[in-house]
Amino acid sequence: MIQCRRYSAFVLVALLCVLPHMLDRYWIDVCVSIGLYALLALSLNVILGQAGIFHMGHAAFYAVGAYVTAIVNTQFHIPVLWLMPLAGCAAALFALLVARPIIHLRGDYLLIVTIGIVEIVRIALINDVGGLTGGANGIFGISRPEIFGFTIKKSMQFYYLVWGMVGCSVLLLGWLARSRFGRALSYIKEDDVAAEGCGVDVARYKLMAFVFGAFWAGMAGTLYAAKMTIIAPESFSFMESVIIFAVVILSGGSQLGVLVSTFLFIGLPELLREFSNARMLLFGLAMMLMMIWRPQGLLPPLPRRYNVQAALAALRRRKAEAEPEHKAKAKQGEA
């Protein structure tokens, strides 16, 4: 199973590299949108898929990152890609402020509060808070990203930029999932009471997951603002949060599952566009069948495996090495 997933990952990478050369401009733009949703889903997967926190307000952090990028770029003309860390930090700070009072909530209660957060952010953007967000019209004139003096304008160039970011995210978040932090989130997801009883600071780790996921969503907002060169509040509605939430639930919580789920959830409706009257019916039927036959998701994370025999052998070896020392000390004591 592990080897199968590794080969699947290599095949997926190779396919993504050659895919834009086989598509027209419209489908390349669709793939760019899929990449942006994949970034958002990967960031939400840290919160929902790994920590099990029911969070349906992720579009709020996405909006904060996009608007910080747009405001700073249009006002101070700082290159867009330089603003990615700033946008991520702004979204993370906002997540810290809003999550700290509510992180102790569980299940449906937390879900309802996060829905309120995304609506508050959207209404604040519409009302042009501080005269910076442009109200319902949004912000125009965001500059294109540049890399070593090369301006990224074409759809294919954005495709490689966005999916390059997705690749970096998969590597980093994969390492994070295998770290002590990732293991703690897994314990919390399975049983937060038992995790707390074992010494895991549940509230602290949940807050860290919330902040880290928001940081990554804020950087995805930078890429969105650079791609569109114009942003408006309707781009960050509650429905965007629902879509990202559904992608992570459908994926099963693994990173490969998130990528496959994003392709299905965002790309499948486009493939069914010619069946305009029935495409959402067919899509809903596919989702229903998926939940019946595969409730654990497309590709749930593989269970952790520990080499118990190797650990016992190492323990016996250390014990055997320590016995001569104990005997020598015992003889010295008798003497």
C-alpha positions in Angstrom: 0.0 0.0 0.0 2.8 2.4 0.9 4.7 1.6 -2.4 1.5 2.1 -4.3 1.0 5.6 -2.8 4.6 6.5 -3.6 4.2 5.5 -7.2 0.9 7.4 -7.4 2.7 10.5 -6.1 5.4 10.2 -8.7 2.8 9.7 -11.5 0.8 12.7 -10.2 3.9 15.0 -10.2 4.9 13.9 -13.8 1.3 14.5 -14.9 1.2 17.9 -13.4 4.5 18.9 -15.1 3.3 18.0 -18.6 -0.4 18.8 -18.2 -0.4 22.5 -19.3 1.2 21.5 -22.6 -1.8 19.4 -23.5 -4.5 21.9 -22.6 -5.9 25.2 -24.0 -5.9 28.4 -22.0 -9.3 27.9 -20.5 -8.3 24.6 -18.9 -5.0 25.9 -17.8 -6.9 28.6 -15.9 -9.1 25.9 -14.4 -5.9 24.1 -13.3 -4.6 27.3 -11.7 -7.9 27.6 -9.7 -7.5 23.9 -8.7 -4.0 24.7 -7.5 -5.2 27.6 -5.4 -8.0 25.5 -3.8 -5.4 22.8 -3.2 -3.3 25.3 -1.3 -6.3 26.3 0.8 -7.3 22.7 1.4 -3.8 21.7 2.5 -3.7 24.6 5.0 -7.2 23.6 6.3 -6.1 20.0 6.5 -3.7 20.9 9.3 -6.7 22.2 11.3 -9.4 19.8 10.2 -7.7 16.7 8.9 -4.9 16.4 11.4 -6.2 18.1 14.5 -9.9 17.3 14.0 -11.0 21.0 14.6 -14.3 21.7 12.9 -13.5 25.0 11.2 -15.7 26.4 8.4 -14.4 30.0 8.3 -11.1 29.4 6.4 -12.1 31.9 3.7 -11.6 34.7 6.3 -7.9 34.0 6.6 -7.7 33.8 2.8 -9.4 37.2 2.6 -7.0 38.8 5.1 -4.0 37.6 3.2 -5.4 38.8 -0.2 -6.4 42.2 1.1 -3.1 42.8 3.0 -1.3 42.1 -0.2 -3.6 44.3 -2.3 -3.4 47.3 0.1 0.3 47.2 0.6 1.1 46.6 -3.0 -1.2 49.4 -4.4 -0.2 51.9 -1.7 3.5 51.3 -1.4 4.3 49.4 -4.6 6.1 46.6 -2.9 6.5 43.5 -5.2 3.7 41.0 -4.7 5.8 37.9 -3.9 7.7 39.8 -1.2 4.4 40.3 0.5 3.6 36.6 1.0 5.2 36.3 4.4 3.6 39.6 5.5 0.2 38.3 4.3 0.7 35.0 6.1 1.7 36.8 9.3 -1.3 39.1 9.1 -3.7 36.1 8.7 -1.9 34.2 11.5 -2.2 37.2 13.8 -5.9 37.5 13.0 -6.4 33.8 13.6 -4.6 34.1 17.0 -6.9 36.9 18.1 -10.1 35.2 17.0 -9.2 31.6 18.0 -7.8 32.2 21.4 -11.2 32.9 23.1 -13.0 30.1 21.3 -10.4 27.3 21.0 -11.9 25.5 24.1 -15.2 24.9 22.2 -15.8 21.6 20.5 -17.7 20.1 17.6 -20.8 22.0 16.3 -20.3 24.9 18.7 -16.9 25.8 17.3 -18.2 25.2 13.7 -21.0 27.8 14.3 -18.6 30.4 15.7 -16.2 30.0 12.7 -19.1 30.5 10.3 -19.7 33.8 12.1 -16.1 34.8 11.7 -16.1 34.5 7.9 -19.3 36.5 7.7 -18.0 39.2 10.0 -14.9 39.6 7.8 -17.0 39.7 4.6 -19.3 42.4 5.9 -16.4 44.4 7.2 -14.8 44.3 3.8 -18.0 45.5 2.2 -18.3 48.4 4.6 -14.8 49.6 3.7 -13.4 49.6 7.2 -10.8 52.3 7.6 -11.3 53.3 4.0 -8.7 50.7 2.8 -10.7 47.8 1.4 -12.6 49.6 -1.4 -16.0 48.5 -0.2 -18.1 46.3 -2.5 -16.0 47.4 -5.5 -12.8 45.9 -4.0 -9.3 46.9 -4.9 -8.0 47.3 -8.4 -4.5 47.6 -10.0 -2.6 44.9 -8.1 0.7 44.3 -9.8 1.8 41.0 -11.4 4.4 38.9 -9.6 8.0 39.1 -10.6 10.8 36.6 -10.2 14.3 38.0 -10.9 12.9 40.7 -13.1 10.7 38.3 -15.1 7.0 39.3 -14.9 4.6 36.5 -14.7 1.6 37.2 -16.9 0.5 34.2 -18.9 -1.7 31.4 -17.6 0.9 28.7 -18.0 3.4 30.8 -16.0 0.9 31.2 -13.2 0.2 27.4 -13.4 3.8 26.6 -12.6 4.0 29.3 -9.9 0.9 28.0 -8.1 1.7 24.4 -8.4 5.3 25.0 -7.4 3.9 26.5 -4.2 1.6 23.4 -3.9 4.7 21.1 -4.2 6.6 23.0 -1.5 3.5 22.9 0.7 3.2 19.1 0.3 6.9 18.6 1.3 6.7 21.0 4.3 3.4 19.8 5.6 4.4 16.2 5.1 7.4 16.7 7.3 5.2 18.6 9.8 2.8 15.6 10.0 5.6 13.3 10.8 7.1 15.6 13.5 6.3 15.7 17.2 3.8 18.5 16.5 2.0 16.3 13.9 1.8 13.3 16.2 0.3 15.5 18.9 -2.4 16.7 16.5 -3.1 13.1 15.6 -3.6 12.2 19.3 -5.9 15.2 19.8 -8.0 14.2 16.7 -8.4 10.6 18.0 -9.2 11.6 21.6 -8.4 14.9 23.0 -9.3 13.9 26.6 -6.9 10.9 26.5 -4.2 13.2 24.8 -4.5 15.7 27.6 -4.3 12.9 30.2 -1.0 11.8 28.5 0.5 15.3 29.0 -0.4 16.9 25.6 -1.4 20.6 26.0 -4.5 20.3 23.9 -5.5 24.0 23.9 -2.0 25.1 22.9 -1.6 22.6 20.1 -5.0 23.4 18.7 -4.2 27.1 18.7 -0.9 26.4 17.0 -2.7 24.4 14.3 -5.2 27.2 13.8 -2.5 29.8 13.5 -0.3 27.7 11.1 -3.2 26.9 8.9 -4.2 30.6 8.7 -0.6 31.6 7.8 -0.6 29.2 4.8 -4.1 30.4 3.7 -2.9 34.0 3.9 0.0 33.3 1.5 -2.5 31.6 -0.8 -4.4 34.8 -0.7 -1.3 36.6 -2.1 -1.2 34.3 -5.1 -4.9 34.8 -5.7 -4.6 38.6 -5.6 -1.6 38.5 -8.0 -3.4 36.2 -10.4 -6.6 38.3 -10.5 -5.1 41.8 -10.1 -8.5 42.7 -8.5 -10.2 41.4 -5.4 -13.7 42.0 -4.0 -15.5 40.7 -0.9 -17.7 38.3 -2.9 -14.6 36.3 -3.7 -14.4 35.3 0.0 -17.9 34.3 0.8 -19.1 31.6 3.1 -19.5 29.2 0.1 -15.7 29.3 -0.4 -15.3 28.0 3.1 -17.8 25.3 2.5 -16.0 24.1 -0.7 -12.6 24.0 1.1 -14.2 22.1 4.1 -15.9 19.6 1.7 -12.6 19.0 -0.1 -10.8 18.1 3.1 -13.6 15.9 4.4 -13.7 14.1 1.0 -10.0 13.6 1.0 -9.8 11.6 4.2 -7.1 13.8 5.7 -4.0 12.7 3.7 -2.1 15.2 1.5 -2.4 13.0 -1.6 -6.1 12.6 -0.8 -6.4 16.4 -0.6 -4.9 16.8 -4.1 -7.1 14.1 -5.7 -10.2 15.5 -3.9 -9.5 19.0 -5.1 -9.2 17.8 -8.7 -12.5 16.0 -8.4 -14.3 18.7 -6.4 -13.2 21.7 -8.6 -12.5 20.0 -11.9 -15.5 17.6 -12.1 -18.1 20.4 -12.3 -16.1 21.9 -15.2 -16.0 18.6 -17.0 -19.8 18.3 -16.6 -20.5 21.9 -17.7 -22.0 20.7 -21.0 -24.7 19.1 -18.9 -25.6 22.5 -17.5 -29.0 21.5 -16.1 -28.0 18.2 -14.5 -24.3 18.7 -13.6 -24.9 19.7 -10.0 -27.4 16.8 -9.6 -24.8 14.3 -11.0 -22.1 15.9 -8.8 -24.3 15.7 -5.7 -25.1 12.0 -6.5 -21.4 11.2 -6.8 -20.8 12.8 -3.4 -23.6 10.9 -1.8 -22.4 7.6 -3.1 -18.9 8.5 -2.0 -20.1 9.1 1.6 -22.0 5.7 1.6 -19.2 3.5 0.1 -16.1 5.3 1.3 -17.0 7.2 4.5 -13.4 7.4 5.6 -12.5 9.5 2.6 -10.6 8.9 -0.6 -7.2 8.4 0.8 -7.1 8.4 4.6 -3.6 8.7 6.2 -1.8 5.3 6.6 -1.6 4.1 10.2 1.7 4.7 11.8 3.9 1.6 12.0 6.5 1.0 14.7 9.2 -1.7 14.5 8.6 -3.3 17.9 11.0 -6.2 17.3 13.9 -3.8 16.6 13.1 -1.7 19.7 13.0 -4.9 21.9 16.3 -6.1 20.3 17.9 -2.7 21.1 16.6 -2.9 24.6 18.0 -6.4 25.1 21.4 -5.3 23.6 21.7 -2.3 26.0 20.7 -4.5 28.9 23.4 -7.1 27.9 26.0 -4.4 27.6 25.1 -3.0 31.1 25.3 -6.4 32.9 29.1 -6.6 33.0 29.3 -3.1 34.5 26.7 -4.1 37.2 28.7 -7.2 38.0 31.9 -5.3 38.3 30.4 -2.8 40.6 28.9 -5.6 42.7 32.3 -7.2 43.1 33.9 -3.9 44.1 31.2 -3.5 46.7 31.8 -6.9 48.2 35.5 -6.3 48.3 
